[in-house]
Amino acid sequence: MTDKFSREIVDLADGGVSFFAITPNDNVDLAYTTRGLHANGTGTVYVDGKDLGTNIELYVVAGMTYPYRVNRVRSTGTTATVVGMF
């Protein structure tokens, strides 16, 4: 398959180029800081933002992608299923 964009520089305004499953955990950071979250299920997601110490509750809707840079998705209170993008 030819990738006509392989020589382009990827920046934060672009879509994700890699994706990973997120298993919420109150004590462990994600393997990568995300450039976005894609919601596979509607509900609440508790996240720690890229700025350490920032913990916030987000409401997400299934099928939507959100440009949130997060270090952790907490299990306590999280009811939605999300996928990380970077």
C-alpha positions in Angstrom: 0.0 0.0 0.0 1.3 3.4 -0.9 1.2 6.1 1.8 1.2 9.5 0.0 1.6 11.3 3.3 4.7 9.3 4.6 7.0 12.4 4.1 4.7 14.8 5.9 5.5 16.0 9.4 2.8 14.9 11.9 1.7 17.6 14.3 -1.0 17.8 17.0 -3.6 19.2 14.5 -3.4 16.0 12.5 -5.3 12.8 13.3 -3.6 10.0 15.3 -1.2 7.7 13.5 -1.1 4.9 16.1 -3.7 3.6 18.4 -3.7 1.5 21.6 -6.2 -0.1 23.9 -6.7 1.6 27.2 -7.3 -0.4 30.4 -8.2 2.1 33.1 -6.0 2.0 36.2 -6.0 4.3 39.2 -2.3 3.8 39.9 -0.5 3.3 36.5 0.1 5.8 33.8 -0.6 4.9 30.1 2.3 3.6 28.1 2.1 6.8 26.0 0.6 10.3 26.6 -2.3 10.5 24.2 -2.9 13.0 21.5 -6.5 12.1 21.5 -9.1 9.6 22.9 -11.7 7.8 20.8 -14.8 6.7 22.6 -16.1 3.3 21.8 -18.8 3.6 24.5 -20.8 6.5 25.9 -20.1 7.4 29.6 -17.7 9.0 32.0 -13.9 8.9 31.8 -11.8 10.1 34.7 -8.4 11.2 33.4 -5.1 12.8 34.5 -4.1 15.4 32.0 -0.7 15.9 30.5 -0.1 18.5 33.2 0.6 16.3 36.2 -1.8 16.5 39.0 -4.8 17.5 36.8 -7.6 15.0 37.4 -11.0 15.6 35.7 -14.2 13.9 34.8 -15.1 13.9 31.1 -18.4 12.8 29.6 -17.8 11.1 26.2 -20.2 9.9 23.5 -19.6 6.7 21.5 -18.1 7.2 18.1 -16.6 10.6 18.9 -12.8 11.4 19.0 -11.6 14.0 21.5 -8.3 15.9 21.3 -7.3 15.2 24.9 -3.7 14.7 26.0 -3.8 12.5 29.0 -1.3 10.5 31.0 -3.8 8.2 32.9 -7.3 6.9 32.6 -8.5 6.1 36.1 -10.7 3.0 36.7 -12.6 4.5 39.6 -15.6 6.2 38.1 -14.8 5.4 34.5 -17.8 3.8 32.7 -16.9 4.5 29.0 -14.5 2.4 26.8 -11.9 4.5 25.1 -9.0 4.0 22.8 -5.8 6.1 22.9 -4.3 7.8 19.9 -0.8 9.2 19.4 
